[in-house]
Amino acid sequence: MAKRPTAWREAGFAYLGLLVAIAVMGVVQAALCEAWHADARREKEQQLLFAGGELRAALELYELRSPPNAPRQPQQLEDLLKDPRQPSTMRYLRKVYADPITGRAEWGLVRGAGGEIRGVHSLSEQRPLKQAGFARAERRFAGAQKYSEWMFMAAPGRPGR
């Protein structure tokens, strides 16, 4: 009985080793992709905290700098870009930030009894990654179930920032 060549017997092991290596690379790549996605969401959360904080500060300054007998809160966010109550140009924001979570310029508005804007929030229903460790102004965001619960409300009578 003739022996088969060694190369023929070992050919199956090389193929099996290649399949295992490809599977391992796929698992590693999936883990890296998941980590990248979480980092991107954390960055968007930071951007949301910044944009919401800027909008809150602008709402507070709008109220603080209200002329006598004028509305103390804006009717629309664009009023923060150029205050219609002032004879000279008064700006509280350079631009109305887009919501970083949804990517749209549309914000959820918290309105008062007269339709004035008291605060803003994201329209996203996603669950936030950040659940604790907020700054003092955002401490009520802890434990929120969705980004739309992160409401950036102007504190009455408090100067911006």
PyMOL commands that set and color helices and strands:
alter all, ss='L'
color gray80, all
select helices_A, chain A and resi 6-64+77-80+136-141+147-149
alter helices_A, ss='H'
color red, helices_A
select strands_A, chain A and resi 108-111+117-121+151-153
alter strands_A, ss='S'
color yellow, strands_A
deselect
rebuild
show_as cartoon
